[in-house]
Amino acid sequence: MSGSAQHQHSSEQSQEIDQGVMETLRSRDHSVLAQQIDPLSCTHNDIVELLAQYLALSEQEDDEIFDAWFDELNQAQHTVLKVFEVYRGQFEHQE
């Protein structure tokens, strides 16, 4: 597979995942998001600590500190935060 074809395939795959997330949001079915989170090799404590840091740093006025911290996170941590924000958005906008 050529580099551009591989890039196109991965962006198509990403669009499918994003579409699945949007359908999940509309139906309030968390199974797609759970499939992204459940296989991660992190402990419950890792997740709680990450969310505590995220909330504390996001409430501070210094964006540079938050940005530096966020840039140092690995892919699994970014996934946890993305799913957390989706869940939080759902609970904040419940009808």
C-alpha positions as CSV (number, residue, x, y, z in Angstrom):
1,M,0.0,0.0,0.0
2,S,1.5,3.4,-0.9
3,G,1.9,6.1,1.7
4,S,-1.0,8.2,0.4
5,A,-3.3,5.2,0.1
6,Q,-2.4,4.1,3.6
7,H,-3.1,7.7,4.9
8,Q,-6.4,7.7,3.0
9,H,-7.4,4.3,4.5
10,S,-6.5,5.5,8.0
11,S,-8.5,8.7,7.6
12,E,-11.5,6.7,6.2
13,Q,-11.2,4.4,9.3
14,S,-11.1,7.5,11.5
15,Q,-14.2,8.9,9.8
16,E,-16.0,5.6,10.4
17,I,-15.0,5.7,14.1
18,D,-16.2,9.3,14.3
19,Q,-19.5,8.4,12.6
20,G,-19.9,5.6,15.1
21,V,-19.2,8.0,18.0
22,M,-21.9,10.4,16.6
23,E,-24.4,7.6,16.3
24,T,-23.5,6.5,19.8
25,L,-24.1,10.1,21.1
26,R,-27.5,10.2,19.5
27,S,-28.6,6.9,20.8
28,R,-26.8,7.3,24.2
29,D,-25.3,3.8,23.6
30,H,-21.8,3.8,25.1
31,S,-20.7,0.5,23.5
32,V,-18.6,2.2,20.8
33,L,-16.8,4.3,23.4
34,A,-16.4,1.4,25.7
35,Q,-14.7,-0.5,23.0
36,Q,-12.1,2.3,22.8
37,I,-11.6,2.4,26.6
38,D,-11.9,-1.1,27.9
39,P,-8.8,-2.6,26.1
40,L,-6.5,0.1,27.4
41,S,-3.8,-1.2,29.8
42,C,-4.3,1.3,32.6
43,T,-5.6,0.9,36.1
44,H,-8.6,2.6,37.6
45,N,-6.2,4.7,39.7
46,D,-4.4,5.8,36.5
47,I,-7.8,7.0,35.1
48,V,-8.9,8.8,38.3
49,E,-5.5,10.5,38.6
50,L,-5.6,11.6,34.9
51,L,-9.1,13.0,35.3
52,A,-8.2,14.8,38.5
53,Q,-5.2,16.4,36.8
54,Y,-7.3,17.3,33.8
55,L,-10.0,19.0,35.8
56,A,-7.5,20.8,38.1
57,L,-5.4,22.1,35.2
58,S,-8.3,23.0,32.9
59,E,-9.7,25.2,35.7
60,Q,-6.5,27.2,36.0
61,E,-6.0,30.4,34.0
62,D,-2.6,29.5,32.7
63,D,-3.2,27.8,29.3
64,E,0.5,27.2,28.7
65,I,0.7,24.8,31.8
66,F,-2.4,22.9,30.6
67,D,-1.1,22.8,27.0
68,A,2.3,21.5,28.1
69,W,0.7,18.8,30.3
70,F,-1.7,17.8,27.5
71,D,1.0,17.6,24.9
72,E,2.9,15.1,27.1
73,L,0.0,12.6,27.3
74,N,0.1,9.4,25.4
75,Q,-2.5,8.1,22.9
76,A,-4.3,6.1,25.6
77,Q,-4.6,9.1,27.9
78,H,-5.9,11.2,25.0
79,T,-8.5,8.5,24.4
80,V,-9.6,8.5,28.0
81,L,-10.0,12.3,28.0
82,K,-11.9,12.3,24.7
83,V,-14.4,9.7,26.0
84,F,-14.7,11.5,29.3
85,E,-15.6,14.7,27.5
86,V,-18.2,12.9,25.4
87,Y,-19.8,11.4,28.5
88,R,-19.7,14.7,30.3
89,G,-21.3,16.4,27.3
90,Q,-24.1,13.8,27.3
91,F,-24.8,14.3,31.0
92,E,-24.7,18.1,30.7
93,H,-27.2,18.1,27.8
94,Q,-29.7,15.5,29.0
95,E,-33.3,16.5,28.2
